[in-house]
Amino acid sequence: MACSELCDIVEGRTLHCYIVKGGNPDSLVLTGLVDMYAKCGKVESSHDVFDGISDRNVVCWTSMIVGYVHNDCVEEGLVLFSRMRDALVEGNKYTLVSVVIAFAKLRALHQGKWVHRYVIKNEIELNSYLVTALVDMYMKCGVIAEARVIFDELSANDFVTWTAIIVGYSQCGYPDEALKLFTDEKWKGTLPNSITLSMDMYVKCGAMENARYLFENFSHDDVIAWNSLSSAYSSNGSANEGLMLFHRLRSEHLQPDEFTMVSVLSICASLGNHRVGSSFHAFTIKEGLLSSNLYVDTALVNVNAVTWNSMISGYAMHGDCRNTFTLLNDMIRESFEPNDIIFSSILSACSHRGMIEEGWKFFYTMCETYRFVPSMKHYTCMVDLLARAGRLKEALDFIENMLIKPDISVFGAFLHGCGIHNRFDLGEVAVRKMMELHPHHDACYYVLMSNLYASDGRWSQAYQTTELMKSKGLNKSPWV
């Protein structure tokens, strides 16, 4: 999908909405959505789509595993890999690259060796990325000899693997070996300017520490490398590091270009920092870097849009509905579109103020006017809104008609409303749904059920539930 490559979450959500409205999308289309959300850093949304795919093939599983690993959720990625194997789906070379990267990040040598043996045993093709991942894993785990054997036997003059082992030698305290390899006649055709490409590869694989090491040791005076690293910080949530990198670039008397400014303005947008963004805007004009550049203009628009979003969310979270709605209308009149976070804040404000009609209005506006596909957070806010107001049947109907499978947070919001309005019969429905979602969870759901029965005067059922909990070997936590 183009939205995946451009990391355009707004267009991606719009496309998702059209797909849902079209009905019965196949697994290929849904896998594309999994990939899109993951590349945009929305791992929860990616997982929601993944959970809705019934006929998962290796491509579908791999897309979700890659998404977890590249967003630094390595444990979740490995758990999913285990689930994939339990489902009797064999991973391919692309699955295994991400699994090896995950083990490298965890310094899990034993598990990394298992993957290496699995690759050999199943005669899986060793492409450049898989070889590089294995070299990097062994280097990070301190098994330098094994990394060198793989490099010598399998690298086939590949500059990405060449870069990986040089970085590995340097980080493991063998600078002489790194220098020897760097100056080896065999690698004469591998140009130093390929370091920037290697940095890009590390960034895309989520290995920021390797990218930073390359930058510090090989590409210090290359503005393209500065831009590449700054852009990476901008897109992976490390905004402050990106700003510090820009200030360092200026202190070292290097001249930024328009691509540098796109990165720093995007960082200001992600931080919602209008003041700093305005300073960078002035710098861009002063240095003659604006010149009707579409990407710079877009970054400036994003800075202003995030300022609106921050103000509206702030009013909403403090329960100031009047100013929230006034600012939202002003924002729309100024041709800035609200994002999904704004609607979460507004729906939450409506819930705490009991503003049912306004909540429905903004929920429909979000879905129909702005084409957002509701996230679990939006659904939870709506259930909380209805349940707090005592409209429990309406809330239950809403849950049953959700486009995604409701989770614990949705039923928790519903249960809270049941408690407020003494509807213990419906509360029992909520707790049973929660137990279905987590059948092997701890004792908390049994305690909830027992308390519901006791609140309704059904002492026999309360006692039976407590005894059932004990028979399953579950212990009540001291804070429950």
N, C-alpha and C positions, 0 to 999 in steps of 0.2 A: 504493500500500500504506500502511496505517496505521502500520506499523513504520518506513517511510521518514520520514513526517511527524513521528513522535515520536522518531526517531533511537534506537529501541530495538533494539540489536544482539542482545541475548539472545533476544528474541522472534523477531527476524528470522532468526537462525540456526536456531531451532527450526522455524520455518516452512519454511526451506530444506530441512531434513532430511525433513520430511513430503513436500515436493514431490519430492525425489529418490526417496524410497521409493514414491511413487505411480507413478513411471515415465513416461517420454516427455513431459515438460512442453513446451508450445509456446513459441515465441519471445517471445510477449507476457508470459508468466509469468516467463521467465528475464530479460527486460528489466527487469521489476519488481524482481528480485533485484539486478541490476546497479545500479539506482537506489538501492535500500535500502542496500547496502553502501557506496556512494559517499557518501551523505548521513550515514552513521555514521562516515565517515572511514577506512573499511577499503578503500582503493583496490586493494590487491593481491587481496583476495577478490572485489571487483567485477570486476577484470580476469580472474580465474580463471573466473568465470561467463560473462563475455563471450566468452572463448576457446572455450567449449563450445557456443556458439550457431552452428549451421550456416547457417540462413537469416536472415541479418542484414538488417533493413530500416533505413530512415533513422532511425526512432525508437530502435532498438537502438544504432546508431552514435552518435547524438546523446547518449543517456544516458551512455555511457562517456566521450565527449569532455567533456560537462558535468562529470562526476565528477572527471576529471583537473584541469580548469581550476579548479573550486571548491575543490580540495584543494591548490592551488598547484603542481601538476605540469604547468605550462603547456607545456613542451617535449613531454612525452608526449602531451598532448592534441592538439598540432599535428601530431605524427607520425601519430597515429591519423586525424586529418582528412585527411591526405595519402593514407593507406591507403584511406580511404573513397572518395576520388575515384578512386584507382587501380582500385577495385572497381566503378566506374561507378555509384556511388550519389550522387545529388545532395543536398546539404544543404538544409535548410529554414531558416526565419527563426530557429528556436530553436538550430539548430546554429551559425548565423552569429553570434548574440549571443555565445556562448561563445568563438568564434574571435576575434572583435573584442576581447573582454575580454583574451584571451591576448596578442594583439599589443599592446594598451595596456600590459599589465604589462611586456612586453619592450621597450616604446618602439620598436616596429618599424613605423615610419611607412609605408615602401614596401609592406609586406605588408598593412597595414591599409587603405591606399588601394586595393589590389587587391580586397579584400573589398567595399569601397564600390562600386567599378565593377561587380563581379559582381552586387551587389544591384540596381543600376540596369539593367544589361544584361538580367537575367533577370526584371525587373519583380516582384521579391519584395516582398511587403507590408512596409512599414516600421511596425512596431508601436512602442509606447512604449519597450520595452526595447532594441530594435535602434537606435532613434534615440539613446537615452541612451548606449548603448555607443559609437556612432560619435562623438558629441560628446565623451565622456570620452577616447576614443582620440586624437582630434585635439588636445585640450587637453593631454594628457600628453606628446604629441610636439611641443608648442610651436607647432602650426599653428592659432592662435587664430581667424584670419579664417574658415577653413573650418568650424571648429566653430560659429561664430556664424551662418554662412549656413545650415547644417543646422538649427540651433535656430530661426531666424526662419522658415524655410520649412516645417518639419515638426513642430514641437513641439506645436502645437494646444492651448496652455494646459495642458500636462501638468506637474504639480508635480515629478515625478521628473526630467524633463529640465531643468526650471527650476533645480532644486537642483544638478544636475550642472554646469551652465555657471557658476553662481555659485561653486561650489567651484573649478572650473577657473580662472576669472578670479583668484580669491584666491591659489591656489597658483602661478600663473604671474606674480604680482607686479602685478596690476591691481586693487587693492582698490576704486578709484573706480568702475570698470566694474561690479564685483560689487555695490557699494552702489546704484548707479544702477538696476540691474536689480531688486534686492531691493525698492526703493521705487517701481518703475514702476507707474503706475495700472492698466495692462493686467493686472498680476498681483495686483491688490488682493484678489481672491477666493482666492488661494493663501495659506493660513494658515501662520504660522510653526510651529504644532504639527505640521504635516505633515513637518517635518524629521526627527522620530523615525521616521516611516514610510520616509523616504528612507534613513535610517541602516540600517534593517532590510533594505531592498532591496540596499544596498551589501554588507552582511554576507552575504546569501544568494548574492551574485554573487562572493564571495571578495575584495572590494575593501576590506580593512580600513583601509587608509590613508585612503581617502575617508570612511569611517564615522567614523574618529577625528577627522578634520578638521572634519566637521560638528558632532561632539560638542563640540569645543573652542571653536568659534566661534559656535554658535547655540543649544545646548541645555545649557549649563553648569549651570543651576540646576534642571533637570528630572530628578527621581528616575527617571522612566520611561526617560529616555535613558541614565542611569547603568546601570540594570538591563539595558537592551538591549545596551549595549556590554560589560558584564561577562559576560552570558550568551554573547555571541559569543566572547569570549576563552576562556570555559570550554569551548565546543564545538569550537574550532579548534586546540586544543593550546597556546595561549599562557596557561597557567595563572598564571604569575608576574605577568604584566601585569594579569590580573584581580584578583589579591590587592592589588597596588599601587593599583589603581583604587579598591578598597574603602577602603583606608587613607586615600586622598586624600579620598574622600567624607566620612569621619568628621572629617578635619582641617578641612574647609570647613563643618563644623557642619550638614550635611544629614542628615536622618533616614532611614535605610534602612527598607524595608518587608519583608514576608515573601518577596517575589520576589527582593529583593536577597540575602537569606540563602540561598535555594535555590541561587543562582548561586555564592556563595562556598563553600558546603558541597560543592557538586558539584566545585568546583576542588580543594578539600582531598582529595576522593575520588580525583580523577585523579592527584594528586601522591602519594597514599598517606600523607598527613601527618596522622596521628591526633591528635597534640598540638595542632596549630593548629585542626584540626576540632573538638576538644573545647572550645577557647577560644571559638570561634564559637557552639558549642552553648550554652555558658553565657551568652554575650551575647544569644542569641535568647530564652532563658528570662527573663533580666533585663529585656529590653525588651518582654516580653509579645507576642513575635511567633510563638510556637509555636502556642498555642491550637488544638491538634489539627489543624493544617494538614497535609493529606495530602502535599503536595509537599515541605514541610520535613521531615516524618518520613521520606519516601523518601530525601531527600538525606543525612540522618543515617545511615540504614541503609547507604547506599553508602560513606560514610566508613569505617564499621566493616568492611564487606566488603573494601574495598581494603587495609585493614591486615592482615587475614588473608592476602590474596593476596600481599602484599609479603613477609610472614614466610615463607610456604611456598616462594615462588619463591627467596628468599634461601638457605634451607636446601638446596633442590634444586640450585641452581647451584654450591654448595660441596660437592656430593656426599654430604651428610648424609641418606641415605635414611631412616634410622630416624625422625629428627625430622620429616622431610618428611611421611611417612605418618601419624605420630602427630598432627601439626597438621592435616592434611587431614581426618582422622576427627573431630577436635575441632570443626573448622569446620562440618562437616556436621551434627554433633550440635547445634550452636548455631543450626541452620537458615539458615546462610549458604551460598550456592551458589558453587562455584569457577568461574572463567572459563577461556577458552581459553588464556590466557597461562600460567596455573598448570599446565595439562596439558602445555604445551610444555616447561616447566621440569622437570616430573616425568619425562616421557619421556626428556629429555636426561640426567637423573640416572641413570635406569635403564640407558641406553645405556652411559654411562661406567663403571658398576659391573657391567655384564654381567647385569643382573637381567631375564632374558627373560620369565619368567612374570608378574612384577609389571608389566612394560611392557605386555604384552598385556591384563592385567587393567584397567589404567588407560585404555588405548586404548578398550576395549569400554565401560567405564564412561562415558567422555566421550561416546561415540557413542550408546549405548543409554539410559543413565540420564539424562544431561543434554542429549541431543538436539543436541549440537554437530556441525556438518558439518566434518570434518577439513580444516584448511588445509594448504598446501604444507609449512609448518614442521612440522606434526604428522606428515605422511607421511615427511618427511625424517628425523625423529627415529626413527621406527619402522624405516625401512630401515637407518639407522645402527646401531640396536640389534641387528638380526638379522645384518647383515653383519659387525660387529665380533666377534660370537659365532661366526662361521663358518657360519651357517645361510643360505648364499648362495642356494640353490635356493628356500628359503622366502621370502627377500627379493625374488627375481625374480618369484615368483608374486604376492607382495603388490603389487609395482609394476604388474604387468599387470592387477590388479583394482582399481586406484585409481579413485575417482569423478571425478577431474579429471586432465587431461593432465600427466604428470610433467615437471618441468623439470630444468635442469642440476644443481641442488642435490641432487635425489634420486639421479640417476645418479652424481654425485660421491661421495655417501655410500656407494653400492654399490661403486664403484671402489676406494674406500679399504679396504673389507673384502676385496676381491679381492687387493689388494696385501699385506695382513696375512697372508692364508692361501695365498698363492702360486697363486691360481686365475686364471692369466693368460688362459685361454680365456674365462672369464666377464668378465674385465676388458676383453677385446677387444669383447665385446657392449656393455658400458657406454660405451666410448669411441665406438663406431660410433653409438650412440643420441645421444650428445652432439653428434657431427658432423652428424647429421640435424637436430637442433634448431637448430644454428647453422652451416649449410653454408658461409657466407661469412665465418666468424670468422677470427681470426688463427691463427698457427702452433701454438698451444699444444696443440690436440687431436692434431695430427700428431706432435708431440713425445711426447705421452703414449703414442700408439700405438707409436711407434718404441721407446720405453723399455720398453714391455710385451714387445715381441718380443725385445729384447736381454736382458731379465731371464729370458726363457724359453729363451734360447740360439738363437733363430730369427734369426740374423744377416742372412740374405738378405732376409727380410721387413722387418727394421729398416732396412736400406740402401735398399730400394725405397720405403719410406714417406718416408724423408728426401728422396730424389730427387723423389718426387711433390710434396712440400711445396715444394721449390725450383722445380719446373716451374710451379707455380701462382703463383710470385712472392711467396711468403710467407716472411717472415724470422723466425727464432727470436729472441724477446726475450731480453735479457741476463739477466733474472731467472728464465727458464724452465729 
